[in-house]
Amino acid sequence: MIDIPPELYYKKLAVYTATSLIANAISLCEFRVFENHRSVKNEDYYILNVAPNLNENSNLFWHKVVNRMISNPEGAMVVELRGKLHCAEHFSIRQERPVLGNLYDGIILDGGF
């Protein structure tokens, strides 16, 4: 049997609870898409609010993104591939470029893409 100190257990529980509350709040939000100063419900709206990819609904996707943002020291990376959004399982920063945007290596998506 593994003996876990109560302080560690409560800390993990607090982080999990906060992460879940933040992810729930984000997943309940409606992301609005505008074209020509008008709100539209197009493919981008569907991807952000309903199903970002074929394997996840928006609730699961945003929970995954928030969990990775909090648990990964590098943060989270959302990648668009063939018009669908995926949260990267792993990535590394090859070169930090504050103005032009960072360069990345070793990006691994769900399903091994």
N, C-alpha and C positions, 0 to 999 in steps of 0.2 A: 504494500500500500504506500502511496506517495503522500507525504505530509506537506501540505501547502500552508504557509503562514497566513493567518487571517488578513493581515495588512495587504499582502499581494493579491489575495482573492478579492477583497473589496475594491482595490485599485483597478483590477481588471474588469470587475463588474461595473464600476463607475464609467470607465472608458467605453465599454460596450454599450451601456445605457445611453451615454451622450452621443456616441456614433449613431446608434439606432434612431434617436430623436432627431438628429440633424438630417439623416438620410430620409426618414419619414417625411419631414417637412419639405425637403427638396422634391421628393417623388410625388407629393400631393400638389405641388405648384403646377400651374399651366404655363408652359413656355410659349409665348406668342411670337408669331412670325409675321413680319411686315413686308409688303411689296407695294411700292408707290404710295407710301404713307397710309396703307390700309392693312388691317389684320386679315390674314388669309390662313386657311387650313389646307396646306399643300403637303408635299412629301416630307419637307423639313419638319413641319409641325408634327406629322405622324411619327417620324423618327425620334423626336425629342419627347413626345408625350405618350406614345402608345407602345411602340416596339422599335427600339434602336437597331436590332438585328434579328435574325431568324430564330435565335435560341433563347432570347430574353425579352421580358416585358420591361417597360420603363421603370417600374418599381424595383425589380431585381437589379437592373443595370445601375441605377443611381445609388442603391445600397452598396453595390460592389465598388463604385467610384469613391464614395465617401469613406468606406472602410480602408481602401488602399491609400487614400490621402492621409488618413490619420495613422495607419500602421506602418507605412513605408516611408523611411527618411527622405527618399527622393521625391515623394509625392505620388500622384496618379497621372497616368497618361491615357487620354482618350484618342483613339486612332480611327480615322474614316477609311474604310476599305470597301470598294465597290458600292459606295453610297450607303453603307451601314456603319454604325458606331460600335466600337469594341473597346473595352478597358484592358490595357496591356497587363499581362501577368508579370512580365519582367522587362526591364529596359535599363540601359546604362547611358550616362551622359558622356559622349566622346569629347565634346568641346563646348564650354559655356560661352555663349555670345549674347550678352544682354540686349543689344539693340536688334540684331539680325535674327535672333532665335537660336536656341541650342541645337547642336548636332547630336544624334543619338545612335547607339549601336545595340545589337542584341535584343531587338524588340520581339517579344513572344506574346502572341494573342491566344485566347481560348481556342482550343481545337488545333493548335500547332501552326497557325497561319504565319 
